[in-house]
Amino acid sequence: MDNLLQISQEVRDAIKNGKGVVALESTIITHGMEYPTNVQTALGVEEEIRSKGAIPATIIIIQGIIRVGLRPEEIEEIGKNKQKYQKCSRRDFAQIIAQKGYGSTTVAATMMIAHMAGIKVFVTGGIGGVHRGAEHTFDISADLVELGQTPVAVICAGAKSILDIPKTLEYLETQGVPVVGYKTKHFPNFFTPDSGLLCSTSVNSPQEASEIIKAQFNLLKLKNGILFCVPIPQEQAADGLIVQQAIDQALKELDDQNVNGALVTPFLLKRVNEITNGMSSKSNVALIRNNARVGAEIAIQFCSK
């Protein structure tokens, strides 16, 4: 495995010395945004984490090698050449590695690799979930399954609002995943702070969050993950009604064009951004950076004695 998993010296040293490390996915660079916004956002998220005293560890697969921790110039190169990267979840690992291919990691894949590398905290924008109409399509993100079987704490702004949020929460409950509101009792709605649904519990500080992580992973040694849900700050939130109307239109176009599989989420997020004239993209960037700040603080607390 050592030949397949290359951890940067900076990340390796941070893990060895008990310094806070935060894993980051790479689909945000290759599938979530256009160049140069993708690179600017990825580098900005890393800067937010460093500003809090933690070390970022962006994860990707390059020529069949799993990389944990990237240099800024590597992120720039990936962002410019994002079209050659395949979206990689648990299902796709063996194929990409065997073919010495290029893979950008989803939430599920990033959790897997973070766990392999010994990183316990992972920041993302929003997780995948149960898609609308799943009772007919059975379209359920592998992110939810991974949360039920991989001991990593995921900091997010809830599930992407294009999804069926009530069914997503039901699935997480079935998987035994704690859904923890950060300074809120309400499950965030990605672009807006409140979905109208409740989290299973809540915390009010990085210290409280770290205590739950320590109890679950260190004391109880449970194998499932934890979901920490951070609402987007109100001043950076999108207009909920406008976003909902955009989602409804994008879902209709999705059906009309028969888009399915791994293409569904990128298609919907792109169309929602286009329909809202960039409003959703601005909120997306803001919430990811906010999550990064919170995640770094939690990672540092988790590593403290």
Secondary structure, DSSP 8 states (H G I E B T S, - for coil): -TTTEEE-HHHHHHHHTT--EEEE-SHIIIIIS-TTHHHHHHHHHHHHHHHTT-EEEEEEEETTEEEES--HHHHHHHHHTGGG-EEE-GGGHHHHHHTT--EEE-HHHHHHHHHHHT--EEE-S-B--BBTTHHHH--B-HHHHHHTTS--EEEESSB-TTB-HHHHHHHHHHTT--EEEES-SB--BTTBS--S-B-SEEESSHHHHHHHHIIIIIIS---S-EEEE----GGG---HHHHHHHHHHHHHHHHHTT--GGGHHHHHHHHHHHHTTTHHHHHHHHHHHHHHHHHHHHHHHHH--
